Amino acid sequence: MVLMDPEASCSACRATFDEWAALELVARIESTEVERLIRGWSANLCIEVRACRWCGKGITRKCEWVSP
């Protein structure tokens, strides 16, 4: 995975974090799943959901996916 922006902020509690990758991964929605809803979604993009360290709410981010 390649981050487009390493910083993240929670819209629920307004906490900010310097390292997206350090937050707990809750879910990853692969490009094939997203493409069912959004026509023309790039095959190298996924959506990640990570938990806010302060309030636990999900923070979503579009990420570039690079297969291992």
Backbone hydrogen bonds, N-H to C=O, Kabsch-Sander energy under -0.5 kcal/mol:
donor,donor_aa,acceptor,acceptor_aa,energy
2,V,64,E,-3.2
8,A,17,F,-2.5
10,C,15,A,-2.7
11,S,9,S,-0.5
14,R,10,C,-1.6
17,F,8,A,-3.3
20,W,6,P,-2.6
20,W,18,D,-0.6
22,A,19,E,-1.0
23,L,20,W,-1.7
26,V,49,V,-3.2
27,A,49,V,-1.8
29,I,47,I,-3.5
30,E,28,R,-0.7
33,E,30,E,-0.7
34,V,30,E,-1.9
35,E,31,S,-2.7
36,R,32,T,-0.6
36,R,33,E,-0.7
37,L,34,V,-1.9
38,I,34,V,-2.4
39,R,37,L,-0.6
41,W,38,I,-1.4
45,L,42,S,-1.6
46,C,63,C,-2.8
47,I,29,I,-2.2
48,E,61,R,-3.0
49,V,27,A,-2.9
50,R,59,I,-2.5
51,A,24,E,-2.3
52,C,57,K,-2.6
56,G,52,C,-1.2
59,I,50,R,-2.8
61,R,48,E,-2.1
63,C,46,C,-2.8
63,C,61,R,-0.5
64,E,2,V,-1.9
65,W,44,N,-3.7
65,W,63,C,-0.5
66,V,64,E,-0.5
67,S,65,W,-0.5
